Amino acid sequence: MSKAEQTRQFIIEKTASLFNKNGYAGTSLSDITAATGLTKGSIYGNFKNKEEVVIAVFKYSSGELAKKVDAAISAENNAYKQLIAFTDFYRNNWSSMFEKGGCPLLNSATEVDDALPYMKTTVQHSFVHWAKKVEKIIKLGIEKKEFNNGINPNDYANTFIMLIEGGILLSKMANKPDNLYLALDRIVKIINEEIVK
């Protein structure tokens, strides 16, 4: 990494939880300089504008979440265990996620819908990628004859995402994981009763 690339990465990493907690529109340049210890000139020497910082931070935050979910899933050797590992990831990591402001995808989706239209495509792409990942696991289970053949993998993937994000939202508001656990338990019930042969 060049010195410029290292500085960009430093800015992104130092401001990721700040943006996630305060929102992209609610985080000022002064907040960014305070979090990084860098000057305004240094920030804009590495990014064209705040919009570019926002997109880079979102890609970093969503990418870090995806890596952790992938690691949990890839530790398992069949589709059923991978789907359960997917739910277990959220069950086991809700506390650290909440400390950092919640799910970066949920927070970004809520904010970009009205306030940050320039980010909408990037956030949409992350949700599509997430759904495709879950859909791929379900398709694998169908191919391996672990799962029912007549199910729609895309519908289930989107349902799981809706349940997880809704559970995170309500649990974050209540500051306890009960609603997230309720959503995850529902997903496991769906897997066992509707997906598994």
Protein Blocks (a to p, Z undefined) as FASTA:
>chain_A
ZZklmmmmmmmmmmmmmmmmnojklpcfklmmmmnopafklmmmmpfblmlmmmmmmmmm
mmmmmmmmmmmmmmpcbfklmmmmmmmmmmmmmmmmmmnopafklmmmmmmmmmmmmlmm
mmmmmmmmmmmmmmmmmmmmmmnomacfkbcfklmmmmmmmmmmmmmmmmmmnopaklmm
mmmmmmmmmmmmmmpZZ
